[in-house]
Amino acid sequence: SFEFAAAIFLVIYNLIFMPLLIPFLKPSIKLAEKFIKDKKEENAKKVIKYIDIHLLKSPNIAVMQTKKEIIHMFELSKINYINGYDRIVNQNTEKDNEIILLEDQIDYLNKAITDFLIQLSNNVSDRDSKKVGSYFHVINDIERIGDHAYNFLEVSKNMAEDDLKFTTKAKNELDQVNKIIIEMFDISIDIFTKHDQSELERLHFLEEETDRLTKELAKNHYTRITNDECTPELTSFYSELITELERVADHLTNVGYSIVDPTGDEI
């Protein structure tokens, strides 16, 4: 029959011609991957607003511009935290592409600022040298916040695959922690921008409150499971989320305390 002949032809075609095409496929794939990588890097480069290699000739100005770039990076991490939190708690997929783009931009800024600081560190005054040292720690904390935001996206996808969602009670409790973290973002960026120690006490209080609440949330989750108000399959996802929220609060505290200690440790 015609169908049989066509099937035989396809088998013979694949056996003869596919091996001939394989040598050309690998270079094509590599070329496509390089194009995608270059395009991705080109888009990421556009995120740099304040630092430029020519500023190294004027170290004092370079330090000020670096601070502005770090604040810019900090603001992006806040946006991505908000997007990531909404993604995992409410299973809102609208900002998925933005989360991925901002994560790439934050990573690029982290590398660009680090490279700039390394070159700048040999040319600054003793006073600015302490600032530069603290900036290395600050951008590391900001980059880690960005990582947590991206992790929310990944965990949320895994939850969706298993058709799992947080209960209304769990969401309400998580929102309490989220509200505190948003305030911590605002306080940390204000402290870092103005170099003002007056809000450090409030930041410390909020960080301790986050620790207390996350422990309380864990207990409440197991109570809901015991009372058949929640599925046990959610436990690993819920535990990971509250752990990451606690770590975001820790990184925000580090950023605030960087103005009194280069490593960001509380004193």
N, C-alpha and C positions, 0 to 999 in steps of 0.2 A: 504494500500500500504506500501511498504518498507519505503518510506520517512516519512509517517505518524507515523509508528511504531518507527522509529529512533528518531523523534521529541519528541514523548511521553517518550521514554527512557531517553533522555537528560533532560527533565523537571523533571522526577522522580529522576534521578541521582543528579541533582542540589539541589532539595528539601531535599534529604536524606543526601548527603555527604558534601555539602558546609558548613552547620552549624557545622559539625564535624571538618572541616579544619580551621575554623575561629580562634579558640584558638591558633593554631600553626602559623597562619599568622602574628599576631602582634609581637611575639618574633622574627620572621624571619626578619620582616621589621625593627625592632629596631636594630637587629644585623647588617643588611646591612647598615643602617644609621650610626651606630657607626664605622663600617669599613671605610666608605667614609669619615667621619669626622676625624678619626685618620690618614688616608692617606693624607688628605688635610693638617692637622696640621704638619705631618711629612715633607711634601714638603715645607711648609712655614718655618719650623725651619732651613732648609738648607740655607736660605737667610742671616742669621746672619754671619758676617765675622770677626768682630773686638772685640766685647765685650764678656766677659766670667766671670762667678761668681768669679773665682780665682783672677781676677784683682783687686777685692775690697781690697785685702791686700796691694795694692800699689796705693793709691788714685790718685796721680799725673799722673801715667801712665793710670789709668782707665779713667780719664777725657779726655786725649788725644785720647784714643781709642774710647770713646763715640762720640767725634767729628767726627772721621773717619766714624763711623757707621751712623751718621746723614747725612753726605755727601753722603754716599752710598744710604741711603733712599731717599735723595733729587734727586739723579740721576735716581732712579727708577721712581719717580713721574714725572720727565721730560719725560722719555720714554713713560709712560702711558698717559701723557697729549698729546703727539704727536700722539700716536695711537688713542686715544679717539677723538681728533680733526679730524683726517683723516676719522674716522668712521662716524661721524655725518655730516661732510661737504660733503664728497665724497661718502658716503654710502659704504665704503670699509669694507667688512666683514672678510678679511684675518687675522686680528690680534685679533679677538674676544676672542679666548681662552687665548691669551697672556694678554689681558686687564684684564680678570677675575683673572688669576694667579697673575699678578703683584699687583692687588688690594688686594688680600689675603696676599701677601708678605709685602706690605706696612702696612697693618693693623697689621700684626704680629710684624713687626719691631717697630711700634708705641708702642705696649704693652710691648714688650721686653725691649726697651730702657727706657720707663717710669719706669718699675719695677726696672731696673738697677740703674737709677738715684735716685729713692727713697732710695735704700739701700746705694748708694754712698754719698748722700747729708749729712749724719751725720758724715762723716769721712774726709771731704775736708777742705782746708784752707779757710780763709775769702775771699781771692782773687778768688779761684776756686768756691766758693759758689755762687758768682754772675753769673759765667758762667753756672753752673748747673741749676740755676734758669731760665736763658734765654733759655737753651736747652729744658726745658719743653714746652715753648711757641713755639719754632722753630719746634719741631716735631709735635705739634698740627697743625701748619700752613701747614706743608708738608703733613700730613695725610689728611687735608681738600682738598688740591690740588688733591691728589689721588682720593678722593670722587668725585670731579668735573669731572675728567677724566672718571671715571666709569659711572657717570650720562650721559655723552655724548653717551656712548654705549646704555644705556636704552632708552634715548630719540630717538636715531637713530632707534632703533627697533620699537618704536611706530610710527615714521614717515613712516617706510617701510610698516607697517600694513595698513596705510592709503594711501599708494602709493604716498607719498609726497617727493619732493626733492627741494633743494634750487636752485634758478635761478643762471645763470652764473654771473650776476651783484652782487647778494648777496654774492656769493662765493668770488669774487674778493675783495669786501669790507671786508669780514671776514678775508681774508688772510692778509690784512693790519694790523689788530689787532693781528692776530696770529704771524706775523713776529716780532712785538714789544714784545709780551709775551715771545717768544723764546729768544730774546735778554735779557729780564729781568731775565729769568732763568739763563743765563750765567753770568750776572752781579751779581745776588744775591749769586750764589754759589761761585763766585770768592771773593766777599766781606766776606762771612762767612768763607771761607777757609783761606784767608790771613789776616783777621781781618783788612782790609784796608778801611778807610773811604773816600778815594779819589773818589770813584765811586758812592757814595750815592746821589750826586746831579743829576747825569745822571739817576739813578734809579727812583728818585722822578719825574724827568721830564717825563720819559716814563710812569709812573703810571698815571700822569695827562693827558698825551696824550691818554692813553687807555680810561680814563673817557670821554674825548672829543669825541673820535671816536665812542664809543658805543652809545652815545647820537645821533650822526650824523647818525649812521646806523639805529637806530630806526626810525628816521624821514624819511630816504630814503626808508625804508620798506613800510611805510604807503603811500608814494608817488607812489611807484610801484603798490600797491593795487588800489589806486585811478585811475591810468592809465591802469588798467587791465593787468599789466605786471607780476603780482604775485597773487596767490590764497590766500584768507583771512584765509583759514584753516591752513596756515603755521605760522600765527602770534604768537600763543602760543609757538610753538617750537622755532621760531626765537628769541622771547623775552627772553625765558629761556636761550638760548645759549649765547646771548650777555651779559646777567646778570652774567652767570657763568664765562665767560671770564673776566669780570670786577673783579669778586671776586678772580680769580686766580691771577690777577695782584696785588690785595690788599695783598694776602698772600705772594707773592714773595717780595713785599715791606717790609712786616713785618719781613721776614727772614733777609733781608739786614740790616734793622735798629736794629736788635737784638744785633748787636755789640756795639751800643751806648746806648740802653735801653733794659733792660731784657724782657719787654713785646713786643718789636718790634715796638712800636709807634714812629712815626716820631717826631723829635724835631725841 
